[in-house]
């Protein structure tokens, strides 16, 4: 069964248009109510026919919007901007017919401007700012005159000409009532809009904070899993040799046809005890370090001392492998590094893979090089084996691969994750002259 997938951006645009449809309905209802109050209660003479035609035109646009929402055609930014522009023009027409800039409801120009700033890019917002300011300014000199709503300043000349002072006072009272009603309604609408958008914005911020907190928690969990996986892979590799040695000794003891002398038996049991101790040590290191945080699991050391520690630890397991050192005099060996246990096991894992792939006579090449970026150092490990298949190079570090016949390449996959998590990078490539080359870039600590 095929499922139609609608992008999230298209859904959001259609929801924005639906909100505009709802707000426009509220505006039509509010304008109709105010018109009826002004005419029937406040007895304010207005251009009723023109105002009702404008409201009907707005309703027609909203009817089109309602029909538009029923379709599956994506809503574009241009369409949203056009809809808001029509609203601005309709507001301008209503204000023109009701006193222009003297109308206390001129604040309604802010509504399409706020909506534009929320749902459209910044360029459209500035376009709407220019449009609303221009139309507001034009309404100051150009608007339909409503003489009964204009306040009068009583002068001696008016009194001498016999003007009806009582009638003028009634007109001024009507003008004051109209402005008081407009200011009250403007305050109510402004308060509702501010409260609505403030609540929505607060909910959006809280939702973003919760999402960010969950992402951070998941990142910490993933970091602990990667660290544990790296330690487990390293422990499995460390226990591989002792377990193999014990398997050989057990097989020899089982297949011996003649009784073994006590001295020979004691020697073999001593070797087995050493191998068991190595296995227990590997497991204890993994158990003690699995729950530690990054700050607790690592120590700040100069890079040259840390590198010596890594080589010494690796030599205890691979004492027969030849290593060709190449250290550049420009390499920042004196700068410090966070010597994490997971990083140590990741480097040892790469050295083990290189040692297992290269002939004993040639050994492996270990180079320490400077980086073009400050506070970074490069480690290059090269073997002289057959190299990686081309199809395998494309998936290294993305998922476990069959990098060796006896394993699934989990250690190499975790090594990628560990070095990337610490802010470094790792690249594996085949050399034209033969063998594989691993380029590692590690960040160094910046001292304040």
C-alpha positions as CSV (number, residue, x, y, z in Angstrom):
1,X,0.0,0.0,0.0
2,X,1.4,3.4,-1.0
3,X,1.3,6.2,1.6
4,X,1.3,9.8,0.5
5,X,4.1,11.7,2.4
6,X,3.6,15.4,2.9
7,X,6.7,17.4,3.9
8,X,6.5,19.1,7.3
9,X,7.1,22.5,5.7
10,X,4.1,22.1,3.5
11,X,1.9,21.1,6.5
12,X,3.1,24.1,8.5
13,X,2.4,26.5,5.5
14,X,-1.1,25.1,5.2
15,X,-1.7,25.4,9.0
16,X,-0.6,29.1,8.8
17,X,-3.1,29.7,6.0
18,X,-5.8,28.1,8.1
19,X,-4.9,30.3,11.0
20,X,-5.2,33.3,8.7
21,X,-8.6,32.1,7.6
22,X,-9.7,31.9,11.2
23,X,-8.4,35.3,12.1
24,X,-10.0,36.9,9.1
25,X,-13.4,35.4,10.1
26,X,-12.9,37.0,13.5
27,X,-12.0,40.3,11.8
28,X,-15.2,40.1,9.6
29,X,-17.3,39.4,12.7
30,X,-15.7,42.2,14.7
31,X,-16.1,44.7,11.9
32,X,-19.8,43.8,11.4
33,X,-20.5,44.1,15.1
34,X,-18.7,47.5,15.4
35,X,-20.5,48.8,12.3
36,X,-23.9,47.9,13.9
37,X,-23.0,49.4,17.2
38,X,-21.7,52.6,15.6
39,X,-24.9,53.0,13.6
40,X,-27.7,51.8,15.9
41,X,-26.3,52.6,19.3
42,X,-23.8,55.5,18.9
43,X,-25.8,57.0,16.1
44,X,-22.7,57.7,14.1
45,X,-23.4,58.5,10.4
46,X,-21.1,56.3,8.3
47,X,-20.8,55.3,4.6
48,X,-22.7,52.1,5.2
49,X,-23.0,50.8,1.7
50,X,-19.3,51.2,0.9
51,X,-18.3,49.7,4.2
52,X,-20.7,46.7,3.8
53,X,-19.3,46.1,0.2
54,X,-15.8,46.1,1.6
55,X,-16.7,43.6,4.3
56,X,-18.4,41.4,1.6
57,X,-15.2,41.6,-0.5
58,X,-13.2,40.4,2.5
59,X,-15.7,37.6,3.0
60,X,-15.4,36.6,-0.6
61,X,-11.6,36.4,-0.3
62,X,-12.0,34.3,2.8
63,X,-14.5,32.0,1.0
64,X,-11.8,31.5,-1.7
65,X,-9.3,30.7,1.1
66,X,-11.6,28.1,2.6
67,X,-12.0,26.4,-0.8
68,X,-8.2,26.7,-1.2
69,X,-7.6,24.8,2.0
70,X,-9.6,21.9,0.6
71,X,-7.1,21.3,-2.1
72,X,-3.8,19.4,-1.9
73,X,-1.8,22.2,-3.7
74,X,1.2,23.3,-1.5
75,X,0.9,26.8,0.0
76,X,3.8,29.0,-1.1
77,X,5.4,32.1,0.6
78,X,4.2,34.3,-2.3
79,X,0.7,33.1,-1.8
80,X,0.8,33.8,2.0
81,X,2.2,37.3,1.3
82,X,-0.5,38.0,-1.3
83,X,-3.2,37.0,1.2
84,X,-1.8,39.3,3.9
85,X,-1.4,42.1,1.3
86,X,-5.1,41.8,0.5
87,X,-5.9,42.1,4.2
88,X,-3.8,45.3,4.4
89,X,-5.7,46.8,1.4
90,X,-9.0,45.8,3.0
91,X,-8.1,47.4,6.3
92,X,-7.0,50.6,4.4
93,X,-10.3,50.8,2.6
94,X,-12.3,50.4,5.9
95,X,-10.1,53.0,7.6
96,X,-10.5,55.4,4.6
97,X,-14.3,55.2,4.9
98,X,-14.2,55.7,8.7
99,X,-12.1,58.8,9.2
100,X,-8.6,57.6,8.1
101,X,-5.8,58.2,10.5
102,X,-8.2,59.8,13.0
103,X,-9.9,56.4,13.5
104,X,-8.7,54.8,16.8
105,X,-8.7,51.4,15.1
106,X,-5.6,52.1,13.0
107,X,-3.7,49.7,15.4
108,X,-5.2,46.9,13.3
109,X,-2.4,47.5,10.8
110,X,-0.1,45.7,13.3
111,X,-2.0,42.4,12.9
112,X,-0.9,41.5,9.4
113,X,2.6,42.8,10.2
114,X,2.8,40.5,13.2
115,X,1.6,37.5,11.2
116,X,4.1,38.3,8.4
117,X,7.0,38.5,10.9
118,X,5.9,35.1,12.5
119,X,5.2,32.9,9.4
120,X,7.3,34.4,6.6
121,X,11.0,35.2,6.1
122,X,12.5,38.5,7.1
123,X,12.4,40.0,3.6
124,X,8.6,39.8,3.5
125,X,8.4,41.4,6.9
126,X,10.3,44.5,5.7
127,X,8.1,44.6,2.7
128,X,5.0,44.6,4.9
129,X,6.5,47.3,7.1
130,X,7.0,49.6,4.1
131,X,3.5,48.8,2.8
132,X,1.7,49.5,6.1
133,X,3.7,52.7,6.9
134,X,3.0,54.0,3.4
135,X,-0.8,53.3,3.6
136,X,-1.0,54.7,7.1
137,X,0.7,57.9,6.1
138,X,-1.6,58.2,3.1
139,X,-4.6,58.0,5.3
140,X,-3.6,61.1,7.2
141,X,-4.4,63.6,4.4
142,X,-6.7,61.4,2.3
143,X,-9.8,59.9,3.9
144,X,-13.6,60.3,3.8
145,X,-14.8,63.2,5.9
146,X,-17.1,62.4,8.7
147,X,-17.9,65.9,10.0
148,X,-20.1,64.7,12.8
149,X,-17.1,62.9,14.3
150,X,-14.7,65.8,14.2
151,X,-14.2,67.7,17.4
152,X,-15.0,71.5,17.4
153,X,-13.1,74.3,19.0
154,X,-15.5,76.9,20.1
155,X,-14.5,80.5,19.2
156,X,-16.1,83.9,19.7
157,X,-16.8,84.0,15.9
158,X,-18.9,80.8,16.2
159,X,-20.9,82.4,19.1
160,X,-21.4,85.6,17.1
161,X,-22.6,83.7,14.0
162,X,-25.2,82.0,16.1
163,X,-23.9,78.4,15.7
164,X,-25.8,75.8,17.7
165,X,-23.4,75.2,20.6
166,X,-25.5,72.4,22.0
167,X,-25.4,70.5,18.7
168,X,-21.6,70.9,18.5
169,X,-21.3,69.6,22.1
170,X,-23.3,66.5,21.1
171,X,-21.0,65.9,18.1
172,X,-18.0,66.2,20.3
173,X,-19.5,63.8,22.8
174,X,-20.1,61.3,19.9
175,X,-16.6,61.8,18.7
176,X,-15.3,61.1,22.3
177,X,-17.5,58.0,22.7
178,X,-16.3,56.7,19.3
179,X,-12.6,57.1,20.3
180,X,-13.2,55.6,23.8
181,X,-14.9,52.6,22.2
182,X,-12.1,52.2,19.7
183,X,-9.4,52.5,22.4
184,X,-11.2,50.0,24.6
185,X,-11.7,47.5,21.8
186,X,-8.1,48.1,20.6
187,X,-6.8,47.3,24.2
188,X,-8.9,44.2,24.4
189,X,-7.7,42.9,21.1
190,X,-4.1,43.8,21.7
191,X,-4.2,42.1,25.1
192,X,-5.7,38.9,23.6
193,X,-3.2,38.9,20.8
194,X,-0.2,39.5,23.1
195,X,-1.4,36.8,25.5
196,X,-2.0,34.3,22.7
197,X,1.3,34.8,20.9
198,X,3.2,35.0,24.3
199,X,1.7,31.7,25.4
200,X,2.4,30.1,22.0
201,X,6.0,31.4,22.0
202,X,6.5,30.2,25.5
203,X,5.1,26.7,24.6
204,X,7.4,26.6,21.6
205,X,10.4,27.5,23.7
206,X,9.6,25.0,26.4
207,X,9.0,22.3,23.7
208,X,12.4,23.2,22.2
209,X,14.1,23.0,25.6
210,X,12.5,19.6,26.3
211,X,13.6,18.3,22.9
212,X,17.1,19.6,23.5
213,X,17.3,18.0,26.9
214,X,16.2,14.7,25.5
215,X,18.7,15.0,22.7
216,X,21.5,15.7,25.2
217,X,20.4,12.8,27.4
218,X,20.4,10.5,24.4
219,X,23.8,11.9,23.3
220,X,25.2,11.1,26.8
221,X,23.7,7.6,26.6
222,X,25.2,7.0,23.1
223,X,28.6,8.3,24.4
224,X,28.5,5.8,27.3
225,X,27.5,3.0,24.9
226,X,30.3,3.9,22.5
227,X,32.8,4.0,25.4
228,X,31.6,0.7,26.7
229,X,31.6,-0.9,23.3
230,X,35.2,0.3,22.7
231,X,36.3,-1.1,26.0
232,X,34.5,-4.4,25.3
233,X,36.1,-4.7,21.9
234,X,39.5,-3.9,23.4
235,X,39.0,-6.4,26.2
236,X,37.9,-9.1,23.8
237,X,41.0,-8.4,21.7
238,X,43.2,-8.5,24.8
239,X,41.7,-11.8,26.0
240,X,42.1,-13.4,22.6
241,X,45.8,-14.2,23.0
242,X,45.6,-15.5,26.6
243,X,42.6,-17.7,25.7
244,X,44.4,-19.1,22.7
245,X,47.4,-19.9,24.9
246,X,45.3,-21.6,27.5
247,X,43.5,-23.6,24.8
248,X,46.8,-24.9,23.5
249,X,48.1,-25.8,27.0
250,X,44.8,-27.5,27.8
251,X,44.9,-29.5,24.6
252,X,48.5,-30.5,25.3
253,X,47.7,-31.6,28.9
254,X,44.7,-33.6,27.6
255,X,46.5,-35.3,24.8
256,X,49.7,-36.1,26.7
257,X,50.1,-39.9,26.5
258,X,52.7,-40.1,29.2
259,X,52.5,-38.7,32.7
260,X,53.7,-35.1,32.9
261,X,56.5,-34.4,35.4
262,X,55.6,-32.2,38.4
263,X,58.0,-29.5,37.2
264,X,56.5,-29.4,33.7
265,X,53.0,-29.4,35.1
266,X,53.9,-26.6,37.4
267,X,55.3,-24.5,34.5
268,X,52.2,-25.0,32.4
269,X,49.9,-24.2,35.3
270,X,51.9,-21.0,35.9
271,X,51.5,-20.0,32.3
272,X,47.8,-20.6,32.5
273,X,47.6,-18.5,35.7
274,X,49.4,-15.6,34.0
275,X,46.9,-15.8,31.1
276,X,44.0,-15.9,33.5
277,X,45.3,-12.8,35.3
278,X,45.6,-11.0,31.9
279,X,41.9,-11.8,31.2
280,X,40.8,-10.7,34.6
281,X,42.8,-7.5,34.3
282,X,41.2,-6.7,30.9
283,X,37.7,-7.3,32.4
284,X,38.4,-5.3,35.5
285,X,39.6,-2.3,33.4
286,X,36.4,-2.4,31.3
287,X,34.2,-2.8,34.4
288,X,35.9,0.1,36.3
289,X,35.9,2.5,33.3
290,X,32.4,1.8,31.8
291,X,30.5,4.1,34.0
292,X,33.0,7.0,34.2
293,X,32.3,10.3,32.5
294,X,34.7,11.8,30.0
295,X,36.3,14.1,32.6
296,X,36.8,11.2,35.1
297,X,38.0,8.6,32.6
298,X,40.8,10.8,31.1
299,X,43.8,12.7,32.4
300,X,45.6,15.6,30.9
301,X,49.0,14.7,29.6
302,X,51.6,16.0,27.2
303,X,51.1,14.3,23.9
304,X,54.6,12.8,23.8
305,X,54.1,11.1,27.2
306,X,50.7,9.9,26.3
307,X,52.0,8.4,23.0
308,X,54.8,6.6,25.0
309,X,52.1,5.1,27.3
310,X,50.1,3.9,24.4
311,X,53.1,2.3,22.6
312,X,54.2,0.7,25.9
313,X,50.8,-0.8,26.6
314,X,50.5,-2.0,23.0
315,X,54.1,-3.5,23.1
316,X,53.1,-5.7,26.1
317,X,50.7,-7.5,23.7
318,X,52.6,-7.2,20.4
319,X,56.3,-7.4,21.5
320,X,57.4,-9.1,18.2
321,X,56.1,-6.5,15.8
322,X,58.5,-4.1,14.2
323,X,57.6,-0.4,14.3
324,X,59.2,2.3,12.1
325,X,58.9,5.6,13.9
326,X,58.8,8.9,11.9
327,X,58.3,12.0,14.0
328,X,58.2,15.4,12.4
329,X,60.2,18.1,14.2
330,X,57.2,20.5,13.6
331,X,54.7,18.3,15.4
332,X,53.4,19.9,18.7
333,X,54.5,17.1,20.9
334,X,54.7,19.2,24.0
335,X,51.0,20.3,23.9
336,X,48.6,18.4,26.1
337,X,45.8,16.0,25.3
338,X,42.9,14.4,27.2
339,X,44.2,10.9,27.6
340,X,40.9,9.0,27.6
341,X,40.9,5.3,28.1
342,X,38.6,4.8,25.1
343,X,41.0,6.8,22.9
344,X,43.9,4.6,24.1
345,X,42.0,1.4,23.2
346,X,41.0,2.9,19.9
347,X,44.6,3.6,18.9
348,X,45.7,0.2,20.2
349,X,43.0,-1.4,18.1
350,X,44.3,0.3,14.9
351,X,47.8,-0.8,15.8
352,X,46.6,-4.3,16.3
353,X,44.8,-4.3,12.9
354,X,47.9,-3.0,11.2
355,X,50.2,-5.5,12.9
356,X,47.9,-8.4,11.9
357,X,47.8,-7.3,8.3
358,X,51.5,-6.6,7.7
359,X,54.3,-9.2,7.3
360,X,56.6,-9.5,10.4
361,X,59.7,-8.6,8.4
362,X,58.4,-5.3,7.2
363,X,56.5,-4.2,10.3
364,X,54.3,-1.1,10.5
365,X,55.0,2.6,10.0
366,X,54.0,5.1,12.7
367,X,54.3,8.8,11.8
368,X,53.5,11.9,14.0
369,X,52.9,14.9,11.8
370,X,51.7,18.6,12.3
371,X,48.3,19.8,11.1
372,X,47.5,22.9,9.2
373,X,45.0,23.9,11.9
374,X,46.5,24.9,15.3
375,X,46.0,22.7,18.4
376,X,45.6,19.5,16.3
377,X,48.1,16.7,15.7
378,X,48.1,14.0,13.1
379,X,49.0,10.3,13.6
380,X,49.6,8.1,10.5
381,X,49.6,4.3,10.8
382,X,50.5,2.3,7.8
383,X,50.8,-1.4,7.2
384,X,52.4,-3.3,4.3
385,X,49.6,-5.8,3.8
386,X,47.1,-6.3,1.0
387,X,45.0,-3.3,1.9
388,X,41.2,-3.0,2.0
389,X,38.8,-4.0,-0.8
390,X,37.5,-0.9,-2.6
391,X,33.9,-1.7,-1.7
392,X,34.8,-2.0,2.0
393,X,36.5,1.5,2.1
394,X,33.2,3.1,1.3
395,X,31.5,1.6,4.5
396,X,34.3,1.8,7.0
397,X,33.2,3.7,10.1
398,X,29.6,3.7,9.1
399,X,28.7,0.2,10.2
400,X,30.6,-3.0,11.3
401,X,32.2,-4.7,8.3
402,X,34.1,-7.9,7.7
403,X,37.5,-6.4,8.1
404,X,39.1,-9.7,9.2
405,X,38.3,-13.3,8.7
406,X,38.0,-13.9,12.5
407,X,35.9,-10.8,13.3
408,X,33.1,-8.5,12.2
409,X,35.1,-5.2,12.3
410,X,33.2,-4.0,15.4
411,X,36.4,-2.6,16.9
412,X,37.2,-0.5,13.8
413,X,33.6,0.8,13.8
414,X,33.8,1.8,17.5
415,X,37.2,3.4,16.8
416,X,35.7,5.7,14.3
417,X,32.9,6.6,16.7
418,X,35.3,7.3,19.6
419,X,37.7,9.5,17.6
420,X,34.8,11.4,16.1
421,X,33.2,11.9,19.5
422,X,36.4,13.4,20.9
423,X,36.4,16.0,18.1
424,X,38.9,14.3,15.8
425,X,38.7,12.6,12.4
426,X,40.0,9.4,10.9
427,X,40.5,8.4,7.3
428,X,41.5,5.0,5.9
429,X,42.9,4.6,2.4
430,X,45.0,2.2,0.3
431,X,48.5,3.2,-0.6
432,X,49.4,2.9,-4.3
433,X,52.6,0.9,-3.3
434,X,50.5,-1.5,-1.2
435,X,49.0,-1.7,2.2
436,X,46.5,0.5,4.1
437,X,47.1,3.8,5.7
438,X,45.1,5.3,8.6
439,X,45.3,9.0,9.1
440,X,44.1,10.2,12.5
441,X,43.7,13.8,13.6
442,X,43.3,14.5,17.3
443,X,42.5,17.7,19.1
444,X,44.9,19.1,21.6
445,X,44.0,21.1,24.7
446,X,44.2,24.9,24.5
447,X,45.6,26.4,27.7
448,X,44.1,29.6,28.8
